[in-house]
Amino acid sequence: MAETTSLPAADTPADPAPTGLRRTLAARHLTMIAVGGSIGTGLFVASGSTIAQAGPGGALLGYAFIGLMVYFLMTSLGELAAAMPVSGSFASYGARYVEPGFGFALGWNYWYNWAVTVAVDLVAAQLVMAYWLPDVPGVYWSALFLLVIVGLNALSARGFGEAEFWFALIKVIAVIAFIAMGILMLLGIIRGGETGGWHNWTIGEAPFAGGFAALIGVAMVVGFSFQGTELIGIAAGESKDPARNLPRAVRSVFWRILLFYVLAIGVIGLLIPYTDPQLLRNDVSDISVSPFALIFERAGLLAAASIMNAVVLTSVLSAGNSGMYAATRMLYALASEGKAPRIFSRVAVNGVPVLALLATTAVAALCFLSFLFSPKAVYIWLLNTSGMTGFIAWLGIAISHYRFRRGYVAQGGKLSDLPYVSPFFPFGPIFAFVVCLIITLGQNYEAFLSDHIEWSSVAATYIGIPLFLLIWAGYRVLQKSRFVRYADMTFPLRKRG
């Protein structure tokens, strides 16, 4: 039986970060990283189109269902990250508990995902800023915000954590204010809710419109909206007392999702009929279509569009800030394990892997393609190339946790020695895996139902899957790697107490 190694308690002075990075992220940073990762344009802009497609009940069910799946996924990640808090966690867990090539492909997949996502967010920032200053070339805004994001990440992990804390706080306040105002409108305390009420759930095909196909379509959109909650796993290697703070952050995720998404969708569905044509529009460049802006305007807040534009800009910059951090740490972790050029494992005196940061910045510079092409075209192109990779990371988390627990128990490990135990094993990771797989394979299922299949659209949607499998297969062939047997697994665990 392979030997299990116990590390020093997390609160002792001799508790170095396993990755060699500095532990500077506090509990409040981890909580806001998890919460902030799940609140973005998917809620502020795309939520209206989900209600229009599936009706208020269908949208509510879709968000609740995917939210439950994400919670199961976070409990799986919490168990892994608390036991083995390393930066670049998914790649390390996949290599250690599944197969080295799987971890290699998972790491490069995730690095590419977030590096390109930074570029996506910087182009989105151009579209948002055009609302106020349409005559200023968009590339100027991308350059400015790229410098800001790189600067925040170059300071220290705490600099990233502080920025993300305040970015997330702005989003949280906006959602709470929206929910509170919506409830007051429904109660008749604030004007604008005269046409709202339960009857909006009985109009047309409500509450469930479009049938099962619409529900699947909503699940796709909602899945994208929740991507980013797994960032606490990446931040684990630089968090203070991860054995205590990571489980605390994981436990808070479900209730935040319940509050921010389910209540917000419920309020929108009660105040705006799903047949309202304005809900069908879904464009980050036109914030007036946001259901949040629509309801604020009905309450008499004339500056609603400008306020929501500022909140969406905050969301975009928050996503870019998080993406830069996640991609940088993943590239650093790959380099530290010999799966990327060693030069990217160099760390500056402030604990930041600067060369990995610069490499990620080079990919994020794809945003400047908008100088040559339409910003909207560049936005859609970059979004399509990175869309699938986030779900692949989620699948990797579910598989890694399942094999971790099986191997740990097979070697006689006691669950009481784990810093955090997922209460839903084995149902949790299996459920998350199945749902993620369905969403992944069903991203563009409608293309196969039409008379003429647009293969270019299909390729843009699914290109991430063959690339991942090709990288994995290539590693297996060149390195002659094999799946890790349960008996050969090692567990560097922190005991309770």
C-alpha positions as CSV (number, residue, x, y, z in Angstrom):
1,M,0.0,0.0,0.0
2,A,1.4,3.5,-0.9
3,E,2.3,5.6,2.0
4,T,0.2,8.6,3.0
5,T,2.1,11.7,4.0
6,S,0.9,14.1,6.6
7,L,1.8,17.8,6.3
8,P,2.2,20.2,9.2
9,A,-0.9,21.9,10.5
10,A,-2.0,24.8,8.4
11,D,-1.7,27.4,11.1
12,T,1.9,26.7,12.2
13,P,4.7,29.1,11.2
14,A,6.4,26.3,9.2
15,D,3.6,26.0,6.8
16,P,5.1,26.8,3.4
17,A,2.9,26.9,0.3
18,P,3.3,23.5,-1.4
19,T,3.8,25.4,-4.7
20,G,6.4,27.8,-3.3
21,L,4.0,30.7,-3.7
22,R,3.1,33.0,-0.7
23,R,-0.1,32.3,1.3
24,T,-1.6,35.8,1.4
25,L,-5.3,35.2,0.5
26,A,-7.6,35.5,3.5
27,A,-11.0,33.8,4.0
28,R,-12.9,36.9,2.7
29,H,-10.9,36.8,-0.5
30,L,-11.7,33.1,-1.1
31,T,-15.4,33.6,-0.4
32,M,-15.6,36.6,-2.8
33,I,-13.6,34.8,-5.4
34,A,-16.1,32.0,-5.3
35,V,-19.1,34.3,-5.3
36,G,-17.7,36.8,-7.8
37,G,-16.9,33.9,-10.1
38,S,-20.5,33.0,-10.4
39,I,-21.9,36.5,-11.0
40,G,-21.3,38.1,-14.4
41,T,-22.8,39.0,-17.7
42,G,-24.6,35.7,-17.6
43,L,-26.9,37.0,-14.9
44,F,-26.9,40.7,-15.7
45,V,-27.5,40.4,-19.5
46,A,-28.3,36.8,-20.6
47,S,-30.8,36.0,-17.9
48,G,-33.5,37.8,-19.9
49,S,-33.1,35.6,-22.9
50,T,-33.3,32.4,-20.8
51,I,-36.7,33.5,-19.4
52,A,-37.8,34.3,-22.9
53,Q,-36.8,30.9,-24.2
54,A,-38.0,28.6,-21.4
55,G,-40.5,30.8,-19.5
56,P,-40.1,31.9,-15.9
57,G,-40.5,28.4,-14.5
58,G,-38.2,26.8,-17.0
59,A,-35.5,29.5,-16.4
60,L,-35.9,29.1,-12.6
61,L,-35.6,25.3,-12.8
62,G,-32.6,25.6,-15.1
63,Y,-30.7,27.9,-12.8
64,A,-31.6,25.9,-9.7
65,F,-30.7,22.6,-11.4
66,I,-27.3,23.8,-12.7
67,G,-26.7,25.6,-9.4
68,L,-27.1,22.3,-7.6
69,M,-24.7,20.7,-10.0
70,V,-22.1,23.4,-9.4
71,Y,-22.5,23.0,-5.6
72,F,-21.8,19.3,-5.9
73,L,-18.8,20.2,-8.0
74,M,-17.6,22.7,-5.5
75,T,-17.8,20.1,-2.7
76,S,-15.7,17.8,-4.8
77,L,-13.1,20.5,-5.4
78,G,-13.3,21.5,-1.7
79,E,-12.3,18.0,-0.6
80,L,-9.4,17.9,-3.1
81,A,-8.1,21.4,-2.5
82,A,-8.3,21.3,1.3
83,A,-6.3,18.0,1.3
84,M,-3.8,19.2,-1.4
85,P,-3.8,23.0,-1.7
86,V,-1.7,23.7,-4.7
87,S,-1.8,26.4,-7.4
88,G,-2.9,24.9,-10.7
89,S,-4.9,22.3,-8.8
90,F,-6.9,20.6,-11.6
91,A,-3.8,19.6,-13.5
92,S,-2.1,18.3,-10.4
93,Y,-5.2,16.3,-9.3
94,G,-5.7,14.9,-12.7
95,A,-2.1,13.8,-13.1
96,R,-2.0,12.3,-9.6
97,Y,-5.3,10.6,-9.3
98,V,-6.3,9.8,-13.0
99,E,-3.4,9.7,-15.5
100,P,-0.4,12.0,-16.0
101,G,-1.4,12.8,-19.6
102,F,-4.9,13.6,-18.4
103,G,-3.5,16.2,-16.0
104,F,-1.2,17.6,-18.7
105,A,-4.0,18.1,-21.1
106,L,-6.3,19.5,-18.4
107,G,-3.7,22.0,-17.4
108,W,-3.0,23.3,-20.9
109,N,-6.7,23.3,-21.6
110,Y,-7.4,25.5,-18.6
111,W,-4.5,27.9,-19.2
112,Y,-5.7,28.4,-22.8
113,N,-9.3,28.8,-21.6
114,W,-8.6,31.7,-19.2
115,A,-5.9,33.3,-21.3
116,V,-8.3,33.6,-24.2
117,T,-11.1,34.6,-21.8
118,V,-9.1,37.6,-20.7
119,A,-9.0,38.7,-24.4
120,V,-12.8,38.1,-24.6
121,D,-13.4,40.3,-21.6
122,L,-11.1,43.1,-22.9
123,V,-13.1,43.1,-26.2
124,A,-16.3,43.1,-24.2
125,A,-15.0,46.1,-22.3
126,Q,-14.7,47.9,-25.6
127,L,-18.3,47.2,-26.4
128,V,-19.4,48.4,-22.9
129,M,-17.4,51.6,-23.0
130,A,-18.8,52.4,-26.4
131,Y,-22.1,53.1,-24.6
132,W,-20.6,56.2,-23.0
133,L,-17.8,57.2,-25.5
134,P,-18.7,55.8,-28.9
135,D,-16.1,57.9,-30.7
136,V,-13.1,56.6,-28.8
137,P,-11.4,53.7,-30.6
138,G,-12.0,50.5,-28.6
139,V,-8.5,49.3,-28.7
140,Y,-7.5,52.2,-26.4
141,W,-9.9,50.8,-23.7
142,S,-8.5,47.3,-24.2
143,A,-4.9,48.6,-23.8
144,L,-5.8,50.6,-20.7
145,F,-7.7,47.8,-19.0
146,L,-5.0,45.2,-19.9
147,L,-2.4,47.4,-18.2
148,V,-4.7,47.6,-15.1
149,I,-5.2,43.9,-15.0
150,V,-1.6,43.1,-15.5
151,G,-0.6,45.6,-12.8
152,L,-3.0,44.1,-10.3
153,N,-1.7,40.7,-10.9
154,A,2.0,41.8,-10.9
155,L,1.6,43.3,-7.4
156,S,1.0,40.1,-5.4
157,A,-1.6,37.5,-4.9
158,R,-3.1,39.7,-2.3
159,G,-3.3,42.5,-4.8
160,F,-5.4,40.2,-7.0
161,G,-7.4,39.1,-4.0
162,E,-8.2,42.7,-2.9
163,A,-9.2,43.8,-6.4
164,E,-11.4,40.7,-6.8
165,F,-13.0,41.3,-3.4
166,W,-14.1,44.8,-4.3
167,F,-15.1,43.9,-7.8
168,A,-17.3,41.1,-6.4
169,L,-18.7,43.3,-3.7
170,I,-20.0,45.8,-6.3
171,K,-21.7,42.9,-8.1
172,V,-23.2,41.6,-4.9
173,I,-24.6,45.0,-3.9
174,A,-26.1,45.4,-7.3
175,V,-27.9,42.1,-7.2
176,I,-29.2,42.6,-3.6
177,A,-30.4,46.1,-4.5
178,F,-32.2,44.6,-7.6
179,I,-33.9,41.8,-5.6
180,A,-35.0,44.3,-2.8
181,M,-36.4,46.8,-5.3
182,G,-38.2,44.0,-7.2
183,I,-39.8,42.7,-4.1
184,L,-40.9,46.3,-3.1
185,M,-42.3,46.8,-6.6
186,L,-44.3,43.5,-6.3
187,L,-45.7,44.6,-2.9
188,G,-46.7,48.0,-4.4
189,I,-44.4,50.0,-2.2
190,I,-42.5,51.2,-5.2
191,R,-44.2,52.0,-8.5
192,G,-43.5,50.0,-11.6
193,G,-44.8,46.7,-10.5
194,E,-48.4,47.2,-11.5
195,T,-48.3,44.7,-14.3
196,G,-46.3,42.2,-12.2
197,G,-47.5,39.2,-10.2
198,W,-48.3,35.5,-10.5
199,H,-50.3,36.0,-13.6
200,N,-47.1,36.4,-15.5
201,W,-46.5,32.7,-14.8
202,T,-49.8,31.8,-16.6
203,I,-49.4,33.8,-19.8
204,G,-49.1,31.7,-23.0
205,E,-47.1,28.5,-22.3
206,A,-45.8,29.8,-18.9
207,P,-44.4,28.7,-16.6
208,F,-42.6,26.2,-18.8
209,A,-42.3,27.4,-22.4
210,G,-40.6,25.6,-25.3
211,G,-40.6,22.2,-23.7
212,F,-37.6,20.1,-22.9
213,A,-35.5,21.5,-25.8
214,A,-35.8,25.0,-24.4
215,L,-34.8,23.7,-20.9
216,I,-31.6,22.1,-22.4
217,G,-30.8,25.4,-24.2
218,V,-31.2,27.3,-21.0
219,A,-28.9,24.8,-19.2
220,M,-26.2,25.6,-21.8
221,V,-26.4,29.3,-21.1
222,V,-26.6,28.8,-17.3
223,G,-23.6,26.5,-17.4
224,F,-21.5,29.2,-19.0
225,S,-22.8,31.7,-16.4
226,F,-21.5,29.7,-13.5
227,Q,-18.0,29.1,-14.9
228,G,-15.5,30.7,-12.6
229,T,-16.7,29.3,-9.3
230,E,-13.8,26.8,-9.5
231,L,-11.3,29.6,-9.2
232,I,-11.0,28.9,-5.4
233,G,-9.2,25.7,-6.4
234,I,-6.6,27.7,-8.3
235,A,-6.3,30.1,-5.3
236,A,-5.8,27.3,-2.8
237,G,-2.0,27.3,-3.2
238,E,-1.9,31.0,-2.0
239,S,-4.6,31.0,0.7
240,K,-4.1,31.3,4.4
241,D,-5.1,28.2,6.4
242,P,-6.6,26.4,3.4
243,A,-7.8,23.4,5.4
244,R,-10.2,25.8,7.3
245,N,-10.9,28.6,4.8
246,L,-11.5,26.5,1.6
247,P,-14.3,24.4,3.1
248,R,-15.9,27.6,4.5
249,A,-15.9,29.2,1.1
250,V,-17.3,26.0,-0.6
251,R,-20.1,25.8,1.9
252,S,-21.1,29.4,1.2
253,V,-21.3,29.0,-2.6
254,F,-24.6,27.2,-2.7
255,W,-26.4,29.8,-0.6
256,R,-25.0,32.6,-2.6
257,I,-26.1,30.9,-5.9
258,L,-29.5,30.4,-4.4
259,L,-29.8,34.0,-3.4
260,F,-28.3,35.8,-6.3
261,Y,-29.5,33.7,-9.2
262,V,-32.7,32.0,-8.2
263,L,-34.2,35.0,-6.4
264,A,-33.1,37.3,-9.2
265,I,-34.7,35.1,-11.9
266,G,-37.8,34.7,-9.8
267,V,-38.2,38.5,-9.5
268,I,-37.7,39.1,-13.2
269,G,-40.2,36.3,-14.1
270,L,-42.8,37.9,-11.8
271,L,-42.3,41.5,-13.1
272,I,-41.8,41.0,-16.8
273,P,-43.8,38.6,-19.0
274,Y,-41.6,36.0,-20.7
275,T,-43.3,37.2,-24.0
276,D,-41.8,40.7,-23.6
277,P,-39.8,41.1,-26.9
278,Q,-37.1,43.0,-25.0
279,L,-36.1,39.9,-23.1
280,L,-35.3,38.1,-26.3
281,R,-32.4,40.4,-27.0
282,N,-29.1,39.5,-25.5
283,D,-26.2,41.8,-26.4
284,V,-23.4,42.9,-24.1
285,S,-23.0,46.1,-26.3
286,D,-26.6,47.2,-25.5
287,I,-27.0,47.2,-21.8
288,S,-30.5,48.7,-22.1
289,V,-31.7,45.1,-22.9
290,S,-30.6,43.9,-19.5
291,P,-33.7,42.8,-17.4
292,F,-32.0,44.5,-14.5
293,A,-32.0,47.8,-16.4
294,L,-35.6,47.3,-17.6
295,I,-36.9,46.9,-14.0
296,F,-34.8,49.7,-12.6
297,E,-36.3,52.0,-15.3
298,R,-39.8,50.9,-14.5
299,A,-39.2,51.9,-10.9
300,G,-38.4,55.4,-12.1
301,L,-34.6,55.2,-11.9
302,L,-33.8,57.0,-15.2
303,A,-30.1,56.4,-14.8
304,A,-30.6,52.6,-14.7
305,A,-28.9,51.9,-18.0
306,S,-25.8,53.8,-17.0
307,I,-25.7,52.2,-13.6
308,M,-26.0,48.7,-15.1
309,N,-23.4,49.6,-17.7
310,A,-21.0,50.4,-14.9
311,V,-21.9,47.1,-13.1
312,V,-21.4,45.1,-16.3
313,L,-18.0,46.8,-16.8
314,T,-17.1,45.8,-13.3
315,S,-18.1,42.2,-14.1
316,V,-16.0,42.2,-17.3
317,L,-12.9,43.6,-15.5
318,S,-13.5,41.2,-12.6
319,A,-13.6,38.2,-15.0
320,G,-10.5,39.5,-16.8
321,N,-8.7,40.0,-13.5
322,S,-9.6,36.4,-12.4
323,G,-8.7,35.0,-15.7
324,M,-5.3,36.5,-15.7
325,Y,-4.6,35.1,-12.2
326,A,-6.0,31.6,-13.0
327,A,-4.1,31.3,-16.3
328,T,-0.8,32.6,-14.8
329,R,-1.0,30.2,-11.8
330,M,-1.8,27.2,-14.1
331,L,1.1,27.9,-16.4
332,Y,3.4,28.3,-13.3
333,A,2.1,24.9,-12.0
334,L,2.7,23.2,-15.3
335,A,6.2,24.6,-15.5
336,S,6.9,23.6,-11.9
337,E,6.0,20.0,-12.7
338,G,8.1,20.0,-15.9
339,K,5.0,20.1,-18.2
340,A,5.8,23.5,-19.6
341,P,9.2,25.4,-20.1
342,R,10.9,25.7,-16.7
343,I,11.4,29.4,-17.3
344,F,7.7,30.0,-16.4
345,S,8.2,28.6,-12.9
346,R,10.4,31.5,-11.9
347,V,8.9,33.6,-9.1
348,A,9.7,37.3,-8.3
349,V,10.5,38.5,-4.8
350,N,6.9,39.4,-4.2
351,G,5.8,35.8,-4.9
352,V,4.4,36.4,-8.4
353,P,5.4,34.2,-11.4
354,V,6.1,37.2,-13.6
355,L,7.2,35.3,-16.8
356,A,4.1,33.2,-16.7
357,L,2.1,36.4,-16.3
358,L,3.8,37.9,-19.3
359,A,3.1,34.8,-21.4
360,T,-0.6,34.9,-20.5
361,T,-0.6,38.6,-21.3
362,A,0.7,37.8,-24.8
363,V,-2.3,35.6,-25.5
364,A,-4.7,38.2,-23.9
365,A,-3.3,40.6,-26.5
366,L,-5.5,38.8,-29.1
367,C,-8.0,41.5,-28.0
368,F,-6.2,43.9,-30.3
369,L,-7.5,42.0,-33.3
370,S,-10.4,44.3,-33.0
371,F,-8.1,46.9,-34.5
372,L,-8.3,44.9,-37.8
373,F,-11.8,43.4,-37.5
374,S,-15.2,44.3,-36.0
375,P,-15.1,44.1,-32.2
376,K,-18.3,42.1,-32.2
377,A,-16.9,39.6,-34.6
378,V,-13.7,39.3,-32.6
379,Y,-15.7,38.9,-29.4
380,I,-17.8,36.1,-30.8
381,W,-14.8,34.3,-32.4
382,L,-12.8,34.3,-29.2
383,L,-15.8,33.3,-27.1
384,N,-16.5,30.3,-29.4
385,T,-12.9,29.1,-29.2
386,S,-12.8,29.1,-25.4
387,G,-16.4,28.1,-24.6
388,M,-15.9,24.3,-24.3
389,T,-12.7,24.4,-22.3
390,G,-14.4,25.4,-19.0
391,F,-16.7,22.4,-19.1
392,I,-13.7,20.1,-19.7
393,A,-12.2,21.5,-16.5
394,W,-15.4,20.7,-14.6
395,L,-15.4,17.2,-15.9
396,G,-11.8,16.8,-14.8
397,I,-12.7,17.9,-11.3
398,A,-15.5,15.4,-11.0
399,I,-13.3,12.5,-12.3
400,S,-10.3,13.4,-10.1
401,H,-12.4,13.6,-6.9
402,Y,-14.1,10.3,-7.6
403,R,-10.8,8.5,-8.1
404,F,-9.2,10.4,-5.2
405,R,-11.8,9.2,-2.7
406,R,-11.8,5.7,-4.1
407,G,-8.1,5.4,-3.9
408,Y,-7.9,7.0,-0.4
409,V,-10.5,4.6,1.0
410,A,-8.9,1.6,-0.8
411,Q,-5.6,2.3,1.0
412,G,-7.3,2.4,4.4
413,G,-7.5,6.1,4.7
414,K,-9.9,7.5,7.3
415,L,-12.3,10.2,6.2
416,S,-12.0,11.8,9.7
417,D,-8.4,12.7,8.7
418,L,-9.5,14.7,5.8
419,P,-9.7,18.5,6.4
420,Y,-13.0,18.6,4.5
421,V,-15.2,15.7,3.4
422,S,-17.7,16.1,0.5
423,P,-21.0,14.9,2.0
424,F,-22.5,13.7,-1.3
425,F,-19.9,11.1,-2.5
426,P,-20.3,9.2,-4.7
427,F,-23.5,10.8,-6.0
428,G,-22.1,14.3,-6.1
429,P,-19.2,13.8,-8.6
430,I,-21.2,11.3,-10.7
431,F,-24.1,13.7,-11.0
432,A,-21.8,16.6,-11.8
433,F,-19.9,14.5,-14.4
434,V,-23.1,13.3,-16.2
435,V,-24.7,16.8,-16.3
436,C,-21.4,18.4,-17.5
437,L,-21.1,15.7,-20.2
438,I,-24.6,16.3,-21.4
439,I,-24.1,20.1,-21.5
440,T,-20.7,19.7,-23.3
441,L,-22.0,17.4,-26.0
442,G,-25.2,19.3,-26.4
443,Q,-23.7,22.7,-26.9
444,N,-24.8,23.0,-30.5
445,Y,-27.1,20.0,-30.9
446,E,-29.6,22.1,-32.9
447,A,-27.1,22.3,-35.7
448,F,-27.6,18.6,-36.3
449,L,-31.4,18.8,-36.4
450,S,-31.4,21.3,-39.3
451,D,-31.7,20.3,-43.0
452,H,-28.3,21.8,-43.7
453,I,-25.5,21.4,-41.2
454,E,-23.1,24.4,-40.9
455,W,-19.9,22.6,-40.2
456,S,-18.0,25.8,-39.5
457,S,-20.3,26.5,-36.6
458,V,-20.1,23.0,-35.3
459,A,-16.3,23.0,-35.5
460,A,-16.1,26.3,-33.6
461,T,-18.3,24.9,-30.9
462,Y,-16.7,21.5,-30.4
463,I,-13.0,22.1,-31.4
464,G,-12.0,22.1,-27.7
465,I,-12.9,18.4,-27.3
466,P,-10.7,16.9,-30.1
467,L,-7.8,19.3,-29.1
468,F,-8.0,18.1,-25.5
469,L,-8.1,14.4,-26.5
470,L,-5.2,15.0,-29.0
471,I,-3.0,16.6,-26.3
472,W,-3.8,13.8,-23.9
473,A,-3.1,11.0,-26.5
474,G,0.1,12.7,-27.6
475,Y,1.4,12.8,-24.0
476,R,0.5,9.2,-23.5
477,V,2.3,8.1,-26.6
478,L,5.4,10.2,-26.0
479,Q,5.7,9.6,-22.2
480,K,4.2,6.1,-22.2
481,S,2.0,7.2,-19.3
482,R,-0.7,4.9,-17.8
483,F,-3.7,5.3,-15.6
484,V,-2.8,5.6,-11.9
485,R,-3.8,2.5,-9.9
486,Y,-5.5,3.1,-6.6
487,A,-2.7,1.2,-4.8
488,D,-0.1,3.5,-6.3
489,M,-1.7,6.8,-5.3
490,T,-0.1,9.1,-2.7
491,F,-2.0,11.5,-0.5
492,P,-0.2,14.5,1.1
493,L,-2.9,15.2,3.6
494,R,-3.5,17.6,6.4
495,K,-5.0,15.9,9.5
496,R,-7.8,17.6,11.4
497,G,-6.7,19.5,14.4
